[in-house]
């Protein structure tokens, strides 16, 4: 509004100034006297100014005629494009001026102005490879997706702009959620420019989402070949893809291929926990227990994990609790101060009914890192050592409101998953799941639940307490959770192999 008012005022001021100047010239005396061929011409002040302007125009026209004459002479001498260049030079100047203004408008966020300038530049230049890109991006800026799609399709037909057109259509399909078409466009863009990092990443992500693990591994190898990926990162991600491929083969019932793929994935990245567990089970299925032990020990040394302990227990499923405790020293002797090692050793001693040793193995975790699993083990230890029912119920009640402990958490969106997978279903990010403790949300706890341990623990009930294993099932009804009291309720001469198998079963998330 103010700018429009300023322009009006400025125009009125200029007109007023010219009017005053013309009036002054008409009223003034004197002038210019010109003698030509014995004839004298006397011009007044106003006529002198007009004559000067006319002279300037005549000189400009004369220069243009001279340039045209030169171009004509060049054409006569054999330069066939001399005259066309003369007329095109002015058009190019106007076209490049419009193109420059269109780029500035696009950078300034003025989409409609950018499209108008691009249309004007195309009128003068006839270079769609320059103007179509501005038009397409300006159309996207203004929300005209149909116009942008038309321009991108036109760009695909031009060999010079084909990659830009395919990439633009690919991004449009991704925004629209059409991953099937976007995958085909990404493959085409990758074929045109295999070194383009953005296209490589997009193609890899789409292939992982559609479970095209073989194609994803080829794309990953291309990233390594063109220097877009460090070698150590490539080894890790290739192992993730190989493991995912092995899982798919396993689902199809081709166990031999799955075993080979799992072993291959473990060799590529020994610290990848799911690959190590699957590779160990593959070796056990083939009767090569020593290889399975070697794999699990190497992975446990890198990062202790319940899945590794579960796979280690499956190597000798029929052993007694004492024999299992002795065999597991191969793992528990490594990383002895690690939280998972302490929990594993405590569960093994619970199965062997050595409750004091289980308490020593657990250490201060009940005070420093109290989660559901730690508190349930503590309740089992209290029960085994003959504590009152109120004490046991108090520990179990605390476990109801305690954090779940480490789980598979996506580093990108912080969503929690019950098992490891290559692609996060929530945000579709690739290889972002980590075994870590998620932040505890207060909204999960019911109102007043934090008072439950005090209330339950304060009750002195002389009646028979419910079985601790049943209470543990209340905490976590998942049948895959270990029965922490199984070893207490069984006779000494009973077979404890099933109970000990469950003590090392990994805790599953809800």
Residue pairs with C-beta under 8 A, 6 or more apart in sequence:
22 46
25 44
25 45
25 46
25 49
26 44
26 45
26 46
28 45
29 45
30 44
30 45
31 42
31 43
31 44
31 45
31 47
31 48
32 42
32 43
32 48
32 51
33 40
33 41
33 42
33 43
34 40
34 41
34 42
34 43
35 41
43 51
67 86
68 86
71 82
71 83
71 85
71 86
72 82
72 83
74 82
75 82
75 83
91 124
91 125
92 124
92 125
94 120
94 124
95 120
95 121
95 122
95 123
95 124
95 125
95 127
96 121
96 125
98 117
98 118
98 120
98 121
98 124
99 117
99 118
99 121
99 125
99 130
99 131
99 134
101 117
102 113
102 114
102 115
102 116
102 117
102 118
102 120
102 121
102 131
102 134
102 138
103 114
103 134
105 111
105 113
105 114
105 117
105 138
106 114
106 134
106 137
106 138
106 141
109 141
111 138
111 139
111 141
111 142
112 138
112 142
114 134
114 135
114 137
114 138
114 141
115 134
115 135
115 138
115 139
115 142
117 134
118 131
118 132
118 134
118 135
118 138
119 131
119 135
121 127
121 130
121 131
121 134
122 128
122 131
125 131
128 154
128 155
128 158
128 161
129 155
129 158
129 160
129 161
132 151
132 154
132 155
132 161
133 155
133 161
133 164
135 147
135 151
136 147
136 148
136 151
136 152
136 155
136 168
137 148
139 145
139 147
139 148
139 151
140 148
145 172
148 168
148 172
149 169
149 172
152 164
152 165
152 166
152 168
152 169
152 172
153 165
153 169
154 165
155 161
155 162
155 164
155 165
155 168
156 162
156 165
156 166
156 169
157 165
158 165
162 192
163 189
163 192
163 193
163 196
166 185
166 188
166 189
166 192
167 185
167 189
167 198
167 199
169 185
170 182
170 185
170 186
170 189
170 199
170 202
173 179
173 181
173 182
173 185
174 182
174 202
179 206
179 209
179 210
182 202
182 206
183 203
183 206
183 207
183 210
186 199
186 202
186 203
186 206
187 203
189 196
189 199
189 203
190 196
190 199
190 200
190 203
190 219
190 222
193 199
194 200
194 222
194 226
195 226
195 228
197 223
197 228
200 219
200 222
200 223
200 226
200 228
203 219
204 216
204 219
204 220
204 223
204 430
205 428
205 429
205 430
207 213
207 215
207 216
207 219
208 216
208 241
208 244
208 422
208 423
208 430
209 423
209 428
211 244
211 248
213 241
213 242
213 244
213 245
213 248
214 245
216 241
217 238
217 241
217 242
217 245
220 229
220 234
220 237
220 238
220 241
221 234
221 238
223 229
223 234
224 231
224 234
229 237
235 268
235 269
236 268
236 269
236 272
236 431
237 430
237 431
238 268
238 269
239 265
239 266
239 268
239 269
239 272
239 275
240 265
240 269
240 272
240 422
240 430
240 431
241 422
242 261
242 262
242 264
242 265
242 268
242 275
243 261
243 262
243 265
243 272
243 274
243 275
243 278
243 422
244 421
244 422
245 261
246 257
246 258
246 259
246 261
246 262
246 264
246 265
246 278
247 258
247 278
249 257
249 258
249 261
250 258
255 285
258 278
258 282
259 282
259 285
259 286
260 282
262 275
262 278
262 279
262 281
262 282
263 279
263 282
263 283
265 272
265 275
265 278
265 279
266 272
266 275
266 276
266 278
266 279
266 295
268 275
269 275
270 276
270 295
270 298
270 299
270 302
271 299
271 302
271 303
272 299
273 299
273 303
273 305
273 307
273 308
273 420
273 435
274 307
274 420
276 295
276 296
276 298
276 299
276 308
276 311
277 296
277 299
277 307
277 308
277 310
277 311
279 292
279 295
280 291
280 292
280 293
280 295
280 296
280 308
280 311
280 312
280 315
281 292
281 311
281 314
283 289
283 291
283 292
283 295
284 292
284 311
284 314
284 315
289 315
289 316
292 311
292 315
293 312
293 315
293 330
296 308
296 311
296 312
296 331
297 330
297 331
297 334
299 305
299 308
300 308
300 309
300 312
300 331
300 334
300 335
301 334
301 335
303 435
304 331
304 334
304 335
304 338
304 339
304 340
304 341
304 344
305 340
305 435
305 506
306 340
306 344
306 504
306 505
306 506
306 507
307 506
308 331
309 328
309 331
309 340
309 344
309 504
309 506
310 504
310 505
310 506
312 328
312 331
312 504
313 324
313 500
313 501
313 504
313 505
314 501
316 323
316 324
316 327
317 497
317 501
318 497
319 327
319 497
319 500
320 495
320 496
320 497
320 500
321 348
321 351
321 352
321 353
321 487
321 496
321 497
321 499
321 500
322 352
324 348
324 351
324 497
324 500
325 348
325 349
325 351
325 352
328 344
328 345
328 348
328 504
331 341
331 344
332 341
332 344
332 345
332 348
334 341
335 341
339 365
339 369
340 406
342 361
342 362
342 363
342 365
343 362
343 365
343 373
343 374
343 377
344 504
345 358
345 361
346 358
346 359
346 361
346 362
346 377
346 381
347 358
347 377
347 482
347 484
347 503
347 504
348 500
348 503
348 504
349 355
349 357
349 358
349 361
350 358
350 377
350 380
350 381
350 384
350 484
350 487
350 488
350 503
351 486
351 487
351 496
351 499
351 500
351 503
352 487
352 496
353 384
353 487
353 488
353 492
355 381
355 384
355 385
356 385
358 377
358 380
358 381
358 384
359 381
359 385
362 374
362 377
362 378
362 381
365 374
366 374
366 375
366 378
369 405
370 398
370 402
370 403
371 402
371 403
371 404
371 405
371 437
372 399
372 402
372 403
372 404
372 405
372 475
372 476
372 507
373 405
373 507
374 402
374 405
375 395
375 396
375 398
375 399
375 402
376 395
376 396
376 399
376 472
376 475
376 476
376 484
377 484
378 395
379 392
379 395
379 396
379 399
379 468
379 471
379 472
379 484
380 468
380 472
380 484
380 485
380 488
382 391
382 392
382 395
383 392
383 468
383 485
383 488
384 485
384 488
388 460
389 461
389 463
389 464
389 465
390 456
390 457
390 458
390 459
390 460
390 461
391 457
392 465
392 468
392 471
393 456
393 457
393 459
393 465
393 471
394 453
394 456
394 457
394 458
395 457
396 456
396 468
396 471
396 472
396 474
396 475
397 452
397 453
397 455
397 456
397 457
398 452
398 453
399 475
400 449
400 452
400 474
400 475
401 445
401 449
401 450
401 452
401 453
403 437
403 440
404 438
404 507
404 509
404 510
405 437
405 507
406 435
406 436
406 437
407 416
407 417
407 435
407 436
407 437
407 438
407 509
408 416
408 417
408 418
408 419
408 420
408 433
408 434
408 435
408 509
409 415
409 416
409 417
409 433
409 434
409 435
409 436
409 438
410 416
410 417
410 424
410 426
410 427
410 429
410 432
410 433
410 434
411 429
411 432
411 433
411 434
412 424
412 427
412 429
412 432
413 424
413 426
413 427
413 429
414 438
414 439
415 424
415 426
415 427
416 438
416 509
417 424
417 425
417 433
417 509
418 508
418 509
418 510
419 508
420 433
421 433
422 430
422 431
423 429
423 430
424 432
424 433
467 485
467 489
468 484
468 485
468 488
469 483
469 484
469 485
469 486
469 489
472 481
472 483
472 484
472 485
473 481
476 507
476 510
478 508
478 510
480 505
480 506
480 508
481 502
481 505
481 507
481 508
482 502
482 503
482 504
482 505
483 499
483 502
483 503
484 503
486 496
486 498
486 499
486 502
486 503
487 496
487 499
487 500
490 496
490 499
